[in-house]
Amino acid sequence: MPTNLSLLNNSQIKECLKSKSLKIGVIGIGRIGLPTALCIANSGLETIGIDINEKLVNMVNSKDYPLKDEPEFDKIFENVISQKKLSATTDITEAIPKCDVVILSLPTPMNNQNVPDYTALLTVGKSLNELLSDGQIVIVESTVEPGFVENELLELIEGPQKSLKSGVDFHLAVCPETANPGEIMKDFQKLPRLVGSIEERISPIVSELYTYVFGVELIQMPNCKTANAVKLTTNVFRDINIAFVNELALLFEKLGIDTHTVIDAAKRKYNFQPHFPGPGVGGPCLPVNSYQYLNSAKKIDDNFLQIVQAARKINETMPHHVINLLISAFEQSEKNLDNSTVAILGVSYKPNVHDIQIAPSEQIIKLLNQKNVKLKIFDPYFISETVFEEKLKNSIDDAINASDAIVIVTGHKEFDNLDLEKISKSMNKPILIDCTGKINPLQAKSKGIIFRGIGRGN
Ligand SMILES: NC(=O)c1ccc[n+]([C@@H]2O[C@H](COP(=O)([O-])OP(=O)(O)OC[C@H]3O[C@@H](n4cnc5c(N)ncnc54)[C@H](O)[C@@H]3O)[C@@H](O)[C@H]2O)c1
């Protein structure tokens, strides 16, 4: 029978952790949930990862670490699997009743109308109604709108007949995850975590667990919705600021000003936070989080959060701007964009990760397909894979050779020192479009390349 941590005093909780007698379930072992489960298991607590993805569960159980682009976890993974501290299952019914604490790291995407989709949390919430009863603590790490946990989710776990009583049969808390893909281990070890709960007395228990596992500061929030609002605010702040520099970039291109030079100098001022222009804002977090806030705001008034609406609109038009830069470069070269061959470098939504969720590259590829452009795409994180219905190349040379133009979409480290001389020689009237700020415009032009870069007014 699970330990009801809410009935224990602080030193008893510490003792449970020290003696490693707790069992933790992590539902959803994807990009965030698996590293979380790994860290918990690595702290010595028995951990069960629960996921509907059978292939993923089998990979974990057969010691095949899925997040190959995530540094540092592979060694921990080997360690915890061989010590049998972590196991994975698709069977939520069997796993949950054994757990003292249940962490939800379920996806919270949006649908194609940009409406947040909480299906995974709602489905699991419903199941938990039948699986909890012993005062287990449920911690929601997923990113949700303020109010979702204390309203929709709580109601589902309690059940339509209120068969479970919150605060007695289970306890609900949030600890929103703020780690950055590609740096998750580093972030786990250094970023303070937010904690909020339905009953005030649960937050300190959650804090005890997270301090034990991650050794980071826990910021106590007055309730779940405030903790969730903090998480959304940090990401939406970035979405808005990137939109600001994207719009400046469009202006500076016309004014002959270099956006990167402006940002480099502006950041010397202590209260300026640099953000950089690019082909759009993707990933599972920033765009979704803006729409989560807009969804909350809309329920009150359509005119709320106009700045977020504007930011989304600007960031979503950036792929069109990339095409405009390409058109202008083709005009200068007197070549035809229609039916030409264009090399795309990078499809990931951000540098150095194997992740294409809401990636701006998808829209760029779609727009080029509409112009009957032949695409040769290379991404070092997706070698020879099929992405957005395109079979990717297995080397950068394969993509570049005999192309009419190159578009660097994602700033992967592998594109840091592109050989401009070689590019220039391998193409007829070479065209290079840089969405990343990696290429020095003057250097490119000195090699005879027709260059355009987002926000590059020179
Ligand atoms: N990836 C990030 O950058 C990041 C960063 C911070 C917070 N978050 C938030 O963390 C949460 C999880 O995100 P993620 O990136 O790890 O998602 P993910 O898609 O990588 O992983 C989610 C996992 O949940 C599983 N799943 C889906 N429905 C399920 C169900 N009904 N029962 C059991 N398992 C189910 C999926 O199979 C998948 O393995 C989201 O709310 C996200 O917004 C993500």
The ligand as an SDF file (V2000), in Angstrom:
LIG
                    3D

 44 48  0  0  0  0  0  0  0  0999 V2000
    9.8970   19.6750  -24.6360 N   0  0  0  0  0  0  0  0  0  0  0  0
   10.0990   20.8380  -24.0440 C   0  0  0  0  0  0  0  0  0  0  0  0
   10.8800   21.6680  -24.4750 O   0  0  0  0  0  0  0  0  0  0  0  0
    9.3810   21.1840  -22.7680 C   0  0  0  0  0  0  0  0  0  0  0  0
    9.9880   22.0160  -21.8310 C   0  0  0  0  0  0  0  0  0  0  0  0
    9.3040   22.3220  -20.6710 C   0  0  0  0  0  0  0  0  0  0  0  0
    8.0130   21.8360  -20.4950 C   0  0  0  0  0  0  0  0  0  0  0  0
    7.4530   21.0490  -21.4350 N   0  0  0  0  0  0  0  0  0  0  0  0
    6.0990   20.5700  -21.2030 C   0  0  0  0  0  0  0  0  0  0  0  0
    6.2220   19.2460  -20.6830 O   0  0  0  0  0  0  0  0  0  0  0  0
    5.1050   18.4700  -21.1240 C   0  0  0  0  0  0  0  0  0  0  0  0
    5.6220   17.2250  -21.8270 C   0  0  0  0  0  0  0  0  0  0  0  0
    6.3010   17.6630  -22.9760 O   0  0  0  0  0  0  0  0  0  0  0  0
    7.3160   16.7280  -23.7820 P   0  0  0  0  0  0  0  0  0  0  0  0
    8.0730   17.6190  -24.6760 O   0  0  0  0  0  0  0  0  0  0  0  0
    8.0580   15.8220  -22.8500 O   0  0  0  0  0  0  0  0  0  0  0  0
    6.2900   15.8630  -24.6420 O   0  0  0  0  0  0  0  0  0  0  0  0
    6.6180   14.5480  -25.4430 P   0  0  0  0  0  0  0  0  0  0  0  0
    5.6040   14.4900  -26.5200 O   0  0  0  0  0  0  0  0  0  0  0  0
    8.0560   14.4490  -25.7750 O   0  0  0  0  0  0  0  0  0  0  0  0
    6.3070   13.3940  -24.3830 O   0  0  0  0  0  0  0  0  0  0  0  0
    5.0340   13.1220  -23.9170 C   0  0  0  0  0  0  0  0  0  0  0  0
    4.9030   11.6180  -23.7240 C   0  0  0  0  0  0  0  0  0  0  0  0
    3.6050   11.3790  -23.2030 O   0  0  0  0  0  0  0  0  0  0  0  0
    3.1170   10.1850  -23.8070 C   0  0  0  0  0  0  0  0  0  0  0  0
    1.6600   10.1500  -23.7260 N   0  0  0  0  0  0  0  0  0  0  0  0
    0.7470   10.8140  -24.4820 C   0  0  0  0  0  0  0  0  0  0  0  0
   -0.4910   10.5330  -24.0700 N   0  0  0  0  0  0  0  0  0  0  0  0
   -0.3650    9.6570  -23.0490 C   0  0  0  0  0  0  0  0  0  0  0  0
   -1.2870    8.9740  -22.2090 C   0  0  0  0  0  0  0  0  0  0  0  0
   -2.5920    9.1510  -22.3630 N   0  0  0  0  0  0  0  0  0  0  0  0
   -0.8060    8.1630  -21.2700 N   0  0  0  0  0  0  0  0  0  0  0  0
    0.5300    7.9700  -21.1110 C   0  0  0  0  0  0  0  0  0  0  0  0
    1.4490    8.5780  -21.8790 N   0  0  0  0  0  0  0  0  0  0  0  0
    1.0070    9.4100  -22.8310 C   0  0  0  0  0  0  0  0  0  0  0  0
    3.6210   10.2320  -25.2200 C   0  0  0  0  0  0  0  0  0  0  0  0
    3.6380    8.9550  -25.8050 O   0  0  0  0  0  0  0  0  0  0  0  0
    5.0190   10.8280  -25.0190 C   0  0  0  0  0  0  0  0  0  0  0  0
    6.0050    9.8360  -24.8750 O   0  0  0  0  0  0  0  0  0  0  0  0
    4.2740   19.3920  -22.0240 C   0  0  0  0  0  0  0  0  0  0  0  0
    3.2640   19.9920  -21.2700 O   0  0  0  0  0  0  0  0  0  0  0  0
    5.2700   20.4370  -22.4670 C   0  0  0  0  0  0  0  0  0  0  0  0
    4.6500   21.6580  -22.7750 O   0  0  0  0  0  0  0  0  0  0  0  0
    8.1120   20.6820  -22.5570 C   0  0  0  0  0  0  0  0  0  0  0  0
  1  2  1  0
  2  3  2  0
  2  4  1  0
  4  5  1  0
  4 44  2  0
  5  6  2  0
  6  7  1  0
  7  8  2  0
  8  9  1  0
  8 44  1  0
  9 10  1  0
  9 42  1  0
 10 11  1  0
 11 12  1  0
 11 40  1  0
 12 13  1  0
 13 14  1  0
 14 15  2  0
 14 16  1  0
 14 17  1  0
 17 18  1  0
 18 19  2  0
 18 20  1  0
 18 21  1  0
 21 22  1  0
 22 23  1  0
 23 24  1  0
 23 38  1  0
 24 25  1  0
 25 26  1  0
 25 36  1  0
 26 27  1  0
 26 35  1  0
 27 28  2  0
 28 29  1  0
 29 30  1  0
 29 35  2  0
 30 31  1  0
 30 32  2  0
 32 33  1  0
 33 34  2  0
 34 35  1  0
 36 37  1  0
 36 38  1  0
 38 39  1  0
 40 41  1  0
 40 42  1  0
 42 43  1  0
M  CHG  2   8   1  16  -1
M  END
$$$$
